[in-house]
Amino acid sequence: MRIRNELLAISVDGKWKYPVFQFQGNVIIPGINRIIKILCSRDGMFWDACLFLLNKHDALVMDDGTCITPIEGIKSGKNIDLIASLAYGRFDQTAN
């Protein structure tokens, strides 16, 4: 899945390491592969993908008004299409 840009991984001393936030226990979080594929579609942008997934976004709001991170949104079953749109938006540099 790393080769297909469906999981984030980084090589450390010749071994592939997978950030734990992509998993719930030993299971890959459903839907994360779609978002990672979008985020890593440009030159395997590992750190940019991590920053996107782990930082709160004002478009992702819980019922109590609290902003959450995209990874929290994916885990909680928030609208995956919205999160995908936000991921695509990271590359949109056009002026309105």
DRENDO-1510 file (C-alpha; in Angstrom, 1 decimal, always signed):
<recs>
REC; n; res; u; v; w
REC; 1; MET; +0.0; +0.0; +0.0 .
REC; 2; ARG; +3.0; +2.3; +0.6 .
REC; 3; ILE; +4.0; +1.9; -3.0 .
REC; 4; ARG; +0.6; +2.8; -4.3 .
REC; 5; ASN; +0.5; +6.0; -2.0 .
REC; 6; GLU; -2.3; +4.5; +0.1 .
REC; 7; LEU; -0.3; +4.6; +3.4 .
REC; 8; LEU; +2.3; +7.0; +4.6 .
REC; 9; ALA; +5.7; +5.6; +5.3 .
REC; 10; ILE; +9.2; +6.9; +5.8 .
REC; 11; SER; +12.5; +5.1; +5.5 .
REC; 12; VAL; +14.6; +5.1; +8.7 .
REC; 13; ASP; +17.9; +3.3; +8.6 .
REC; 14; GLY; +16.7; +1.3; +5.6 .
REC; 15; LYS; +13.5; +0.2; +7.2 .
REC; 16; TRP; +10.0; +1.4; +6.4 .
REC; 17; LYS; +8.2; +3.0; +9.3 .
REC; 18; TYR; +4.4; +3.7; +9.3 .
REC; 19; PRO; +3.0; +6.5; +11.4 .
REC; 20; VAL; +0.6; +5.0; +14.0 .
REC; 21; PHE; -2.1; +7.6; +13.4 .
REC; 22; GLN; -3.1; +5.7; +10.2 .
REC; 23; PHE; -4.3; +2.7; +12.2 .
REC; 24; GLN; -6.9; +1.8; +14.8 .
REC; 25; GLY; -5.1; -1.1; +16.6 .
REC; 26; ASN; -3.7; -3.2; +13.8 .
REC; 27; VAL; -6.3; -2.2; +11.2 .
REC; 28; ILE; -5.9; +0.6; +8.7 .
REC; 29; ILE; -8.4; +3.3; +9.2 .
REC; 30; PRO; -11.2; +3.0; +6.6 .
REC; 31; GLY; -11.0; +5.8; +4.0 .
REC; 32; ILE; -7.5; +7.0; +4.9 .
REC; 33; ASN; -6.0; +5.4; +1.8 .
REC; 34; ARG; -8.2; +7.7; -0.4 .
REC; 35; ILE; -7.0; +10.9; +1.3 .
REC; 36; ILE; -3.3; +9.8; +1.4 .
REC; 37; LYS; -3.5; +9.0; -2.3 .
REC; 38; ILE; -4.6; +12.6; -2.9 .
REC; 39; LEU; -2.1; +14.1; -0.6 .
REC; 40; CYS; +0.9; +12.1; -2.0 .
REC; 41; SER; +0.0; +12.5; -5.7 .
REC; 42; ARG; +2.7; +15.1; -6.0 .
REC; 43; ASP; +6.3; +13.8; -5.4 .
REC; 44; GLY; +5.3; +11.7; -2.4 .
REC; 45; MET; +4.8; +14.6; +0.0 .
REC; 46; PHE; +5.1; +12.7; +3.3 .
REC; 47; TRP; +5.6; +15.7; +5.7 .
REC; 48; ASP; +2.9; +17.8; +4.0 .
REC; 49; ALA; +0.5; +14.9; +4.2 .
REC; 50; CYS; +1.3; +14.5; +8.0 .
REC; 51; LEU; +0.7; +18.2; +8.6 .
REC; 52; PHE; -2.6; +18.2; +6.8 .
REC; 53; LEU; -3.9; +15.1; +8.6 .
REC; 54; LEU; -2.7; +16.2; +12.1 .
REC; 55; ASN; -3.7; +19.9; +12.2 .
REC; 56; LYS; -7.2; +21.1; +13.0 .
REC; 57; HIS; -9.2; +22.5; +10.1 .
REC; 58; ASP; -11.9; +25.1; +10.5 .
REC; 59; ALA; -14.1; +23.3; +7.9 .
REC; 60; LEU; -14.2; +20.2; +10.1 .
REC; 61; VAL; -16.4; +21.0; +13.1 .
REC; 62; MET; -18.0; +18.7; +15.7 .
REC; 63; ASP; -21.5; +19.3; +16.9 .
REC; 64; ASP; -20.2; +21.3; +19.9 .
REC; 65; GLY; -18.4; +23.7; +17.6 .
REC; 66; THR; -14.9; +22.2; +18.2 .
REC; 67; CYS; -12.6; +22.1; +15.2 .
REC; 68; ILE; -11.0; +18.7; +14.6 .
REC; 69; THR; -8.1; +17.3; +12.5 .
REC; 70; PRO; -8.7; +15.5; +9.2 .
REC; 71; ILE; -7.5; +12.3; +10.8 .
REC; 72; GLU; -10.0; +12.7; +13.6 .
REC; 73; GLY; -12.7; +13.4; +11.0 .
REC; 74; ILE; -11.8; +10.2; +9.1 .
REC; 75; LYS; -11.9; +8.2; +12.4 .
REC; 76; SER; -15.2; +9.6; +13.5 .
REC; 77; GLY; -16.9; +9.0; +10.2 .
REC; 78; LYS; -17.1; +12.6; +9.1 .
REC; 79; ASN; -17.9; +13.2; +5.5 .
REC; 80; ILE; -15.0; +11.7; +3.6 .
REC; 81; ASP; -15.9; +13.6; +0.5 .
REC; 82; LEU; -15.4; +16.9; +2.4 .
REC; 83; ILE; -12.0; +15.8; +3.7 .
REC; 84; ALA; -11.0; +14.7; +0.2 .
REC; 85; SER; -12.1; +18.1; -1.1 .
REC; 86; LEU; -10.0; +19.8; +1.5 .
REC; 87; ALA; -7.0; +17.6; +0.5 .
REC; 88; TYR; -7.5; +18.5; -3.1 .
REC; 89; GLY; -7.8; +22.2; -2.1 .
REC; 90; ARG; -4.2; +22.1; -0.8 .
REC; 91; PHE; -3.0; +22.1; -4.4 .
REC; 92; ASP; -5.5; +24.7; -5.7 .
REC; 93; GLN; -3.4; +27.9; -6.1 .
REC; 94; THR; -5.8; +29.6; -8.5 .
REC; 95; ALA; -7.2; +33.0; -7.6 .
REC; 96; ASN; -10.9; +33.4; -7.2 .
</recs>
